[in-house]
Amino acid sequence: MRFLWLLIWLFGVSGCGQENPQALRWLVASSTAECARQIANEFQQSRGITVEVISASSGSLVRQVENGLRADVALLASDEWMNRLESVRPIAVKTRRVPFGNRLVIATRSRSVARAPISLEGNPPAGRWVIGIPSSVPVGMHGKKALQKLGWWADVNPRAVRAANSRAAVTHVNSGTVDLGLIWASDTSEQCQVLAEIPSHLTGPIAYHAARLSQKPGSQQLLDAICDSPLWIHRGFIPPPAQESNR
């Protein structure tokens, strides 16, 4: 566990050097890292409060908090992991919010000749897949659920690479080390081609959960900035599932 904590510290925290005790520490699901760092920078400029962003899979972040990692705000891609986080940070129960959601897609590396879309009926496509680790990575949790409902899991599972977080899954797709990947729609780019969008009735609701984890000054203001930012929708996330159903 100590080695894993060091990896998160080295690769997840914005900036470098020793911890700033005055800074707010914000834990974010890896799929939100890019937007989170921009929001953190804007918050620091407007409020004068430094924000350290630590990104990893939602499951990894929660386990680190359970093992003593200090944090003031969290943004996770899973209600299940936020429920678990509430057991060690009770303040999250009262401050929890759902600012946005996401969609799951099947994608492949972009090529000069576009590949035909994938039908979700019949047998799964051949080739090597990548899927997030279902036990800890939300994109993998939802991906496994969808594959099971499609009747594809038994076929795809033996030929699927496991990714430690959503961005690792995207890297496999973009580099062409796999033929197909189950990734978030918000992670797609010109480097990959979307072959199918997985309907929500197969994945279940996909919602991101944010909450305060401490009473540190500025933590509530940071939570408000996170939940009120229009940047999420601009970057490919979608309104929370409850809002979508009311449209």
N, C-alpha and C positions, 0 to 999 in steps of 0.2 A: 504493500500500500504506500510505503514511503516513496518508492521509486515512481509510482503513478502520480503521487502528489507533486513530485519534482517536475515531471513532464508537464503537468498542467500549469505549474508556476512558470516554467521556462517559455512555454509556447502560448499560453492563454492570456497572460497579463499584458495590458498595454504598457509599453515602456519597459524599463529595466531598473535594476538596482534594488536596494532594500525597500521593504514595505514602508509606505508613508502612513503613520498612524492617524493622520488627519483626513486622509482620503476615504471616500466611500468606495466600498468594494461591491461590484455588481457581477453576479454570476449569470451567464447567458448560455442558452442552448447554441451549439455550434452553427446551426442554420441561421441564427440571427446576428452573428458576430460582426459582420461588416456594418450593418445598420446600427448596431449597438455602439460601436466605436464612434460613429459619426454623431449619434445622439449624445454620447458621453462628452465629446469635444465641445458640442454646442452648449451643453449644460455647464461645463467648466467655464466657458467664455462668458455666459450670461450670469452665472451665480458665483463664480470665483471659487468653486469647490472642485477639487481634483476627484476624478472617478477612475478607478482601476477596473478594467474589464477582464474577466476570466471566462474563457469559453471552453466547452467540452460537451460531451453528450450529457443529456439531462440526468441520466442514471449515475454517471461518474461524478457530476457536481454534487448531487445529493449525498452520495457516499462520502465525499470529502468533507462535507459539513458534519456528517455524523462522526467523522474522525477528527473533528476539531478545527476545520478550516473556517476562519472568520469571514463573514459576509454580511452585507447590509441590505441588499436587494437581490432578488432572483427573478429570472425570466426563463421558464422551462417550457418544453414542447410537449408536455404530458400532464394530464390531470392526476394520473396515478403517482408520478414522482413528486408532484406538488403535495399530494395527500401525505406522502411519506415524509416530506420535508416539514410539514406542519407538526408532525409528532416531536420533532426536535427544536422547532422554532415556532412556538404557539402564536406569536404575534402575526404570523402569516395567515392564520385563520381569519382574523378580523380585517386584514388589509388586502386579501386576495382579489385579483381582478383578471378579466379575460379580454385583452386588448385586440387580438386578431386571431386568424386561423390560417390554414394552409391547405394545399391539395397534393395528392400523390400522383405521380406520373411514371410511365415506363419510358425510358430514354436510351438513346444510343449515341455514339460519337458521330458528329456531323461529317459528311463526306460529299464529294463533288456531285455524286448521284444520290439523291434523297432516297431513303428506304421507304417502302410502303407502310402505311399505318398497320398496327397490330389489332386483330380482332380479339375481343375478350371472350368469344365463344369458341368452343372446341378445345383442342390441346394447346398447351403453352408453346411458344416458339423455342426452337433449338438454340443451343449456344450457352456460353458461360454468363452467369448473372452476378450482380453484386446487390446485397441487401444489408441494411444495418443490423447489428446484433440484436435480435428480437427481445432479449431479456433486459436490455439496458438502453437501447437507442430507439427513440420514438418512431423514426422513419422506418425502422425495422419491425417494430411492434405492429404498426399499422399495415406494413407491407405483408407480414406473415398472415395477418387476419384476412387481408384481401385475397392472397393466394389460396388460403384455405377455403374461403367461400367460393372461389372460382374452380376449386378442385385441382389446382395446379401445384400445391405445396409439395406433395410427395415426389413429383417429377422435378421441380425446380430446386428444391432443397439440397440434393446431393451435388449439384453443379453450381452452387452459389458461393461466392466469396463473401465473407463477413466483414463489414466495415465498422470501425470503432466509433464513428460519428457520421452525421449526414454529409459533411464536407469531404470526408474520405471516400464516401460512396460516389460523390460527384467527380472526384479526381480519377477514380477508376473508369468512369464512363467517358470523361473528356479525353483521357489518355489512350483509350482503346484497348486497355488490358482486359476488358470484359466486352461481351457483345451487347448486353442489356443491363439496365440498372433501374431499381425502384428508388426514385429520389423525389425530393420536394419540388413542387412547381416553382417556388421562389428561388431555387438553386439553379434553374436552367439558364443557359446562356447561348451565344452563337456557336459555342464549341460542341453543343449537343443538339440532337434532334428528338423532339417528343414524338413518340410513336402511339401512345395511348394515354388518356387520362382516366384514372380509376374513380368511378362514381363513389360518392360519400356513403351510400348504403353498403358498400363492400369494406370500406376502411373504418367506418364509424366516424363520429365527429372529430375533427382535428382542430384543436384549440390550444393556444399558448396561454400560460398562466403566469401572472406577475404578482409579486408580493414583497412587502418589507420583511426583513429578518432581524432588524434591530431598531432601537430608538435613537440612533445616531442623528445629530442635527443634519438636515438636508436630505435624509433618506426618503421622507414623504414627498418632498419636492421632486426628487429624482424619479420616484414611482409615478408621480403625476405626469412628468415629462415623457416617460416611457409610454404610458397608456394614451396620452393625448397626441403623440407625434404622428403626422401624416406620412412620414417617411416609410412606414411599414407597407402601406398600400401601394405607394409609388414603386417599391422594390419587389412587388410580386406576391406579397401576402394578401389575404382576403379578410373581409369583415368576420367577426366571430360567428360561429355556426348559428347561434340564436338569432342574430341580426339578419343573416342570410335567409333564414326560413320565414322571416316576416316581410320579405321584399315582395 
